[in-house]
Amino acid sequence: MVKRLLARGIRGCGYLAVRYVRALLLLLALPNGLLLGWLIPPFTGGLVRLANSERERAAKYLGLPPGVPLPPAAPRRPGDVVALVRDASFKRSLRLLLMPLVMIPELVVTVIGLVGAPAGLAGMLLWKLSPGNFSLNGVNVDSWAEALTNGPAQIVGSLAVLAWVVPAVAHAHASAVRSLLAPSDSQLETARLEQRVEELTKSRAGAVDSHGAELRRIERDLHDGTQAQLVSLAMRIGIAKQTMVDDPEKAAKLLDDARDGAEQAMHELRGVLRTMYPPILADRGLAGAVSALCARCPLPVDLRLGELGQVPAPVEAAAYFVVAESLTNVTKHSAAGHVDVLMERRDAELYLVITDDGIGGARINDQADLLGRGSGLHGILHRVQAIDGQLELQSPIGGPTTVEVILPCG
């Protein structure tokens, strides 16, 4: 307990000591800043960066996330005072000038906490070397009675300051820095919108890439499968037409082959269409389609379905393919013996979790790794991001692997 209190106090002393040095440098630079800051734009940008640095260190001391920083200083021409006055980040960073006002009291608390106990111990032991010239608790010591009375009192008081007062002052300073140098509500809203635009830009790019890859796959399937069957069908019908008069039996056989080819072409065409929007979703709904997927999986699957409500068609398709691709990945690569699937509606979102007890180590990669893993999960990510959903993968080495997907239904 005592060790922890002292460690907390020493950490607070370190924080306050660095703040004192920074406040002193800021105070020394203040005259030049007042004279040249309006004229030289880098002075403005430097003050904003210093404010962000102080806020980041305060958050680190408090054990909190750094939060949204102040936006960079607005670009301006030298001497452009109007742009300087309108710069919200610069005006917020001016609150740093409050640091020199508290630097001396904080330094006094820091020195008492760090030096008081060692100085008290030294005074108790060494006062005899120069009686009356050693001070303990503000009293000049010239007898053992004063040394043994004031010395322990100074040591106990200093340790109390180190254990409780210093951390309280440091915490108050860090909290004030985080509050005073925080961006305004309008700046926070702008930062949120910028982050949202960046996320949507990335998801749109992923959706476009995924859509392009899907179109190329469909084109390849039609070209290599259905189109080849139709060309062969046309050739057989042509040959049968030419041989119908001279060899009716051969023509009949060719027509039978053409009929079989037409049925195969229709079967392949239905397979291609099924990858675009599975008919089972229209026939049995999302719950029934996912149940069929789990029933067909060669591994034991524990499916838990909650109340799904009305789910938009794009979300249904995305959820169906997420489950299908995840079960395929588990079967091929995870060496799992059991799979858990949870699907339920949570307010305006569809919540989906697939967990297996396999070897783990799954990653989301553009290309498959040496074991063939990764590209399937990357396709799932693009499919989820295309409808503004979220995907989180947890797959430590040794397992288990959990794919958690949240799809908006609003």
PyMOL commands that set and color helices and strands:
alter all, ss='L'
color gray80, all
select helices_A, chain A and resi 2-36+41-62+81-86+88-129+144-180+185-243+248-276+279-296+313-334+375-386
alter helices_A, ss='H'
color red, helices_A
select strands_A, chain A and resi 134-136+139-141+301-305+339-346+349-356+390-394+401-408
alter strands_A, ss='S'
color yellow, strands_A
deselect
rebuild
show_as cartoon
